[in-house]
Amino acid sequence: MPSASVKSAYIKGMRDGAPFLMMAVPFAALFGVVAADAGVVMSQIIGFSLLVIAGAAQFAAIQLMIEDAAIALVLLAALAVNLRMAMYSASLVPHIGSAPLWQRALIAYVNFDQTYLQSMLQYESAPEMTVPQKAWYFLGVATPITPAWLGATIVGALVGQAIPPEYAFDFIVPIMFLAMVAPMLKSLAHVAAAVASVVVALALTWLPSGTGLLIAAGCAMAVGAAVETWMERL
């Protein structure tokens, strides 16, 4: 979109981010329910979602808190789960690395799975976008999701006890990640990495505290890099 303005890029980002509300809202509400059940007070629940904005890390931390794990272990688990954000940030540098510092800081705050994956799909489909357009598109994607995440967390914490067990939202988590990851499988390296992660994760389900998932992530990156290197030599 070479003639599109920064404003239109932002509005397009908002439109493209809106569908994620269908999954993010129940996911956030589920976190509110779980956190309230764990005895976390409302101010802490709000602070948790406001500062972290990362469902997987929040659930991992809450689970360890329920098990009375040491605070150092809780922080380490949350950090380990969120290490993928560092990879997200590194891959964003070629696109928005020259944006103003305040924009990069704001993007770092709202850099989570949905905003990153949707933005990267847009950048790949429209390489002619300028840096300002890319930055504002990213922020546009985050605009409907971020306040909805916090609001749904509060609602879940307040009314979670009234939700019947048969209407549990647990199924939302795998569906959301499948919907986000599937469009990214565009090459043999991507598919190989995905297959490797599934195989290793299933093989290591017996490991505690999600350790198997961390190992699976490392194996997936190694396999993907190896396949991509091999393809470049052909």
Salt bridges, closest charged atoms under 4 A:
ASP16 OD2 - LYS12 NZ 3.31
ASP113 OD2 - ARG84 NH2 2.75
GLU124 OE1 - LYS186 NZ 3.19
